[in-house]
């Protein structure tokens, strides 16, 4: 867990707790954590604690309890990061946590109800509202959408969603994905359409933890180019990139459950990411790949948060290598772990 930091620092870690579900309430579950919003602290008690065992307290840059609104998280934590992207910086927002902790709700929410919209639709609205109000500036917004499933990269917007893409590295521009498609979008409606197309081919499956669980890391990439005439009479171009990341659920393998005909990771297209899920050993293998990838991400985040001058292990996974230019350097990052009470 990261210590509480100043708003100007590049890495922020915030925690959000979702309320108990009806199923959990019916089963007699209870909250085992408390949040101090003012202090940015989460206190966790062990319901099976031995006599004398004290609760554990963790400090974050900000915490959002079960009564928090989608707009609270966006306006207080994400909006400044998106503003920096519009100024030419790179930024990344992660939703991290066990399956069922509300990651997808935080990132996407319910699109048709404004007050329930998550980080992604709010970011879309933010970007294009800013552009519509700008003067003497020309903007170009491009969108890409990919997933990393069992350390394989796939383009969710491709006509061949099952095609595996390769990570390449350019000495000048850094790491990139060869043949990743990119679409120019001119307004919120167009960029929402691009995301909806990608969501139709994302790998999902059922586990013991959640009936509909994201089994891949999905990364929606928004590149914002701005051209502006400077005082020298020349056009100056700045480029910012925003990565919106919905991570696969982390879970212990014994809770992931065996693979079944209904539990295999699948795609609505019937090809690509989930096509190989037929054997009884696929789900534990899948969970293992997910957890290894998340562990690599955690190691990178910990190294960055600790301000270490030593080697940052970006190359330990496809996810961290791909996001290298948006995690270090002049980039800003928000990590939002989801918490469950029971």
C-alpha positions as CSV (number, residue, x, y, z in Angstrom):
1,X,0.0,0.0,0.0
2,X,1.3,3.5,-0.8
3,X,1.7,6.1,1.9
4,X,-0.4,9.3,1.6
5,X,1.2,11.6,-0.9
6,X,0.7,15.1,-2.2
7,X,-1.6,15.7,-5.1
8,X,1.3,16.8,-7.3
9,X,3.1,13.5,-7.1
10,X,3.0,11.2,-10.1
11,X,1.5,8.1,-8.4
12,X,-1.7,8.0,-6.5
13,X,-3.3,5.0,-4.8
14,X,-6.9,5.3,-3.7
15,X,-9.2,2.7,-2.2
16,X,-12.9,2.2,-2.7
17,X,-15.2,-0.1,-0.8
18,X,-18.4,-1.4,-2.4
19,X,-21.5,-2.1,-0.3
20,X,-22.6,-5.6,0.5
21,X,-24.7,-7.3,-2.2
22,X,-28.1,-8.7,-1.5
23,X,-26.7,-12.2,-1.8
24,X,-24.0,-11.4,0.8
25,X,-26.5,-9.8,3.2
26,X,-28.8,-12.8,2.9
27,X,-25.9,-15.1,3.7
28,X,-25.2,-13.1,6.9
29,X,-22.0,-11.5,5.8
30,X,-20.8,-8.3,7.5
31,X,-18.3,-5.6,6.8
32,X,-14.9,-6.2,8.2
33,X,-13.3,-2.9,7.3
34,X,-13.9,0.7,8.2
35,X,-12.8,3.8,6.3
36,X,-11.7,7.1,7.6
37,X,-12.3,9.4,4.6
38,X,-10.6,12.4,6.2
39,X,-7.4,10.6,7.1
40,X,-7.4,8.4,4.0
41,X,-7.2,5.2,6.0
42,X,-8.7,1.7,5.8
43,X,-8.8,-0.4,8.9
44,X,-9.3,-4.2,8.4
45,X,-10.2,-6.6,11.1
46,X,-9.8,-10.4,11.0
47,X,-13.2,-12.0,11.9
48,X,-11.3,-15.1,13.0
49,X,-8.6,-13.2,14.8
50,X,-6.9,-14.7,17.8
51,X,-7.4,-13.0,21.2
52,X,-5.3,-9.8,21.2
53,X,-4.8,-9.6,17.5
54,X,-5.2,-6.0,16.5
55,X,-6.8,-4.7,13.3
56,X,-4.5,-3.6,10.5
57,X,-4.6,0.0,9.1
58,X,-3.5,1.1,5.7
59,X,-3.1,4.6,4.4
60,X,-4.0,5.8,0.9
61,X,-4.0,9.1,-1.0
62,X,-7.7,9.0,-0.7
63,X,-10.4,6.5,0.3
64,X,-14.0,6.2,-0.9
65,X,-16.5,4.4,1.3
66,X,-19.6,2.4,0.2
67,X,-21.7,5.6,0.1
68,X,-19.3,7.4,-2.3
69,X,-20.6,8.6,-5.7
70,X,-19.0,8.0,-9.1
71,X,-18.6,11.7,-9.5
72,X,-16.7,12.0,-6.2
73,X,-14.0,9.6,-7.4
74,X,-13.7,11.2,-10.8
75,X,-13.7,14.8,-9.9
76,X,-11.4,14.5,-6.9
77,X,-8.9,11.9,-8.3
78,X,-9.2,11.3,-12.0
79,X,-10.0,14.8,-13.4
80,X,-6.6,16.3,-12.6
81,X,-4.9,13.4,-14.4
82,X,-7.1,13.8,-17.5
83,X,-6.3,17.5,-17.5
84,X,-2.6,16.7,-17.5
85,X,-3.2,14.4,-20.5
86,X,-4.8,17.3,-22.4
87,X,-1.6,19.2,-21.6
88,X,0.6,16.6,-23.3
89,X,1.4,14.1,-20.5
90,X,0.8,10.4,-20.3
91,X,-1.6,9.0,-17.7
92,X,-3.0,5.7,-16.6
93,X,-5.9,4.7,-14.4
94,X,-6.1,1.2,-13.0
95,X,-8.9,-0.6,-11.3
96,X,-7.4,-3.4,-9.2
97,X,-8.8,-6.0,-7.0
98,X,-10.3,-9.5,-6.5
99,X,-13.2,-10.6,-8.7
100,X,-16.4,-9.1,-7.5
101,X,-14.9,-6.0,-5.8
102,X,-16.5,-3.5,-8.3
103,X,-13.6,-2.8,-10.6
104,X,-15.8,-2.7,-13.8
105,X,-18.4,-0.6,-12.0
106,X,-15.8,1.9,-11.0
107,X,-14.3,2.1,-14.5
108,X,-17.5,1.9,-16.6
109,X,-20.5,2.1,-14.4
110,X,-23.9,2.4,-15.9
111,X,-23.6,4.5,-19.0
112,X,-27.3,5.4,-19.5
113,X,-27.6,7.1,-16.1
114,X,-25.3,10.1,-15.8
115,X,-24.8,9.9,-12.0
116,X,-23.8,6.2,-12.3
117,X,-21.2,6.7,-15.1
118,X,-17.7,5.4,-14.2
119,X,-14.3,6.7,-14.9
120,X,-14.3,5.9,-18.6
121,X,-17.5,7.6,-19.8
122,X,-16.7,10.6,-17.6
123,X,-13.2,10.8,-19.2
124,X,-14.8,10.8,-22.6
125,X,-17.1,13.6,-21.7
126,X,-14.3,15.5,-20.0
127,X,-12.0,15.3,-23.1
128,X,-14.5,16.4,-25.7
129,X,-16.0,19.1,-23.5
130,X,-12.5,20.6,-23.2
131,X,-12.0,20.4,-26.9
132,X,-15.3,22.0,-27.7
133,X,-14.4,25.0,-25.5
134,X,-10.9,25.4,-26.7
135,X,-9.9,28.3,-29.0
136,X,-7.0,28.6,-31.4
137,X,-6.2,24.9,-31.0
138,X,-6.8,21.9,-33.3
139,X,-7.3,18.5,-31.7
140,X,-7.1,15.0,-33.0
141,X,-8.3,12.2,-30.8
142,X,-7.5,8.5,-31.6
143,X,-8.7,5.4,-29.8
144,X,-7.4,1.9,-29.6
145,X,-8.6,-1.0,-27.6
146,X,-6.7,-4.2,-26.7
147,X,-6.7,-7.0,-24.2
148,X,-4.0,-9.1,-22.7
149,X,-5.3,-12.7,-22.1
150,X,-2.8,-15.2,-20.7
151,X,0.1,-13.0,-21.8
152,X,-1.2,-12.8,-25.4
153,X,-2.1,-9.4,-26.9
154,X,-5.2,-9.1,-29.0
155,X,-6.8,-6.1,-30.8
156,X,-10.4,-5.8,-29.7
157,X,-11.2,-3.6,-32.7
158,X,-9.7,-5.8,-35.4
159,X,-11.6,-7.7,-38.0
160,X,-9.4,-10.6,-36.9
161,X,-9.8,-10.5,-33.1
162,X,-8.1,-13.9,-32.6
163,X,-4.8,-12.6,-34.2
164,X,-2.0,-12.3,-31.7
165,X,-0.1,-9.1,-31.8
166,X,3.5,-8.5,-30.9
167,X,5.2,-5.9,-28.7
168,X,8.0,-4.0,-30.4
169,X,10.3,-1.3,-29.3
170,X,11.5,1.8,-31.1
171,X,14.6,3.6,-29.7
172,X,12.9,6.9,-30.2
173,X,9.2,6.3,-29.4
174,X,9.5,3.4,-27.0
175,X,7.3,0.3,-26.8
176,X,4.4,-0.2,-29.2
177,X,2.1,-2.9,-30.5
178,X,2.7,-3.8,-34.1
179,X,-0.5,-3.6,-36.3
180,X,-2.7,-2.3,-33.5
181,X,-5.7,-0.5,-35.0
182,X,-6.5,3.1,-34.2
183,X,-9.7,5.1,-34.9
184,X,-10.1,8.8,-35.1
185,X,-13.1,9.9,-33.0
186,X,-14.7,13.4,-33.2
187,X,-17.1,13.3,-30.3
188,X,-18.3,11.3,-27.3
189,X,-20.8,9.2,-29.3
190,X,-18.1,8.0,-31.7
191,X,-15.6,7.1,-29.0
192,X,-18.4,5.3,-27.1
193,X,-19.2,3.3,-30.2
194,X,-15.5,2.3,-30.5
195,X,-15.5,1.0,-27.0
196,X,-18.8,-0.9,-27.4
197,X,-17.4,-2.6,-30.4
198,X,-14.4,-3.8,-28.4
199,X,-16.4,-4.9,-25.4
200,X,-18.3,-7.3,-27.6
201,X,-15.1,-9.3,-28.2
202,X,-13.5,-9.1,-24.8
203,X,-12.7,-12.4,-22.9
204,X,-15.2,-13.0,-20.1
205,X,-16.1,-16.1,-18.2
206,X,-17.7,-17.3,-15.0
207,X,-15.9,-18.3,-11.9
208,X,-16.9,-19.3,-8.4
209,X,-16.3,-15.7,-7.4
210,X,-18.5,-14.0,-10.0
211,X,-20.9,-15.2,-12.7
212,X,-19.6,-12.7,-15.2
213,X,-15.9,-12.1,-14.7
214,X,-13.3,-10.2,-16.8
215,X,-10.6,-12.8,-17.5
216,X,-8.3,-10.4,-19.4
217,X,-6.7,-7.1,-18.8
218,X,-8.5,-4.6,-21.1
219,X,-6.7,-1.4,-22.0
220,X,-8.6,1.5,-23.8
221,X,-6.0,3.9,-25.1
222,X,-6.9,7.5,-26.0
223,X,-4.2,9.6,-27.8
224,X,-4.9,13.3,-27.8
225,X,-2.9,15.5,-30.2
226,X,-3.1,19.2,-30.0
227,X,-1.7,21.7,-32.5
228,X,-1.4,25.3,-31.5
229,X,0.2,28.4,-33.1
230,X,2.9,29.7,-30.8
231,X,4.1,33.3,-30.3
232,X,6.9,32.5,-32.7
233,X,4.3,32.0,-35.5
234,X,5.1,28.3,-35.7
235,X,2.7,25.4,-35.0
236,X,3.5,23.4,-31.9
237,X,2.2,19.9,-31.4
238,X,1.8,18.2,-28.1
239,X,0.7,14.6,-27.6
240,X,-0.9,13.1,-24.5
241,X,-2.0,9.5,-23.9
242,X,-4.5,8.1,-21.5
243,X,-4.7,4.4,-20.7
244,X,-7.9,3.3,-19.0
245,X,-7.3,-0.2,-17.6
246,X,-9.8,-2.7,-16.4
247,X,-7.6,-5.4,-14.9
248,X,-8.7,-9.0,-14.7
249,X,-9.9,-10.1,-11.3
250,X,-7.2,-11.4,-8.9
251,X,-8.3,-14.5,-7.0
252,X,-6.9,-17.5,-5.3
253,X,-6.9,-20.5,-7.6
254,X,-9.1,-22.6,-5.3
255,X,-11.7,-19.8,-5.5
256,X,-11.4,-19.5,-9.3
257,X,-13.2,-22.8,-9.8
258,X,-12.7,-25.5,-12.4
259,X,-13.5,-24.8,-16.0
260,X,-16.9,-26.0,-17.3
261,X,-18.7,-25.7,-20.6
262,X,-20.4,-22.6,-19.2
263,X,-17.4,-21.3,-17.4
264,X,-14.8,-21.1,-20.2
265,X,-13.6,-17.7,-21.2
266,X,-15.5,-16.8,-24.3
267,X,-16.0,-14.1,-26.8
268,X,-19.3,-13.1,-28.4
269,X,-17.7,-13.6,-31.8
270,X,-16.8,-17.2,-30.9
271,X,-13.1,-16.7,-31.8
272,X,-10.0,-15.4,-30.3
273,X,-9.4,-14.7,-26.7
274,X,-11.4,-17.4,-25.0
275,X,-11.5,-20.0,-27.7
276,X,-9.2,-22.4,-25.9
277,X,-11.2,-23.0,-22.7
278,X,-12.2,-26.6,-22.9
279,X,-10.2,-28.6,-20.5
280,X,-10.7,-28.9,-16.7
281,X,-7.3,-27.4,-16.0
282,X,-7.9,-24.2,-18.0
283,X,-9.4,-22.1,-15.2
284,X,-6.5,-22.6,-12.7
285,X,-4.0,-22.0,-15.5
286,X,-5.9,-18.8,-16.4
287,X,-5.9,-17.6,-12.8
288,X,-2.2,-18.3,-12.4
289,X,-1.4,-16.2,-15.5
290,X,-3.6,-13.4,-14.2
291,X,-2.0,-13.4,-10.8
292,X,1.5,-13.5,-12.2
293,X,0.8,-10.5,-14.4
294,X,-0.8,-8.6,-11.4
295,X,2.2,-9.5,-9.2
296,X,4.5,-8.0,-11.9
297,X,2.4,-4.9,-11.9
298,X,2.4,-4.7,-8.1
299,X,6.2,-4.9,-8.1
300,X,6.5,-2.0,-10.6
301,X,4.0,0.1,-8.7
302,X,5.9,-0.6,-5.4
303,X,9.2,0.3,-7.0
304,X,7.8,3.6,-8.4
305,X,6.0,4.5,-5.1
306,X,9.2,3.9,-3.2
307,X,11.1,6.3,-5.4
308,X,13.8,3.8,-5.9
309,X,16.7,4.6,-8.1
310,X,17.2,0.9,-8.9
311,X,15.9,-1.1,-11.8
312,X,12.2,-1.0,-12.4
313,X,11.0,-4.5,-13.5
314,X,8.9,-3.4,-16.5
315,X,9.9,-6.4,-18.6
316,X,8.4,-9.0,-16.2
317,X,5.1,-9.0,-18.0
318,X,3.4,-7.8,-21.2
319,X,1.2,-5.5,-19.2
320,X,4.0,-3.6,-17.5
321,X,6.2,-3.5,-20.5
322,X,3.3,-2.1,-22.6
323,X,2.5,0.6,-20.1
324,X,6.1,1.5,-19.3
325,X,5.9,5.0,-20.8
326,X,2.7,5.7,-18.9
327,X,3.9,4.5,-15.5
328,X,7.3,6.2,-15.2
329,X,9.0,9.4,-16.4
330,X,6.6,12.3,-16.9
331,X,3.5,10.1,-16.6
332,X,0.9,10.2,-13.9
333,X,-0.8,7.1,-12.5
334,X,-3.9,6.3,-10.4
335,X,-4.4,2.9,-9.0
336,X,-7.8,2.2,-7.5
337,X,-8.0,-1.0,-5.5
338,X,-11.5,-2.3,-4.9
339,X,-12.4,-3.6,-1.4
340,X,-15.0,-6.0,-0.3
341,X,-16.2,-6.1,3.3
342,X,-16.9,-9.8,3.7
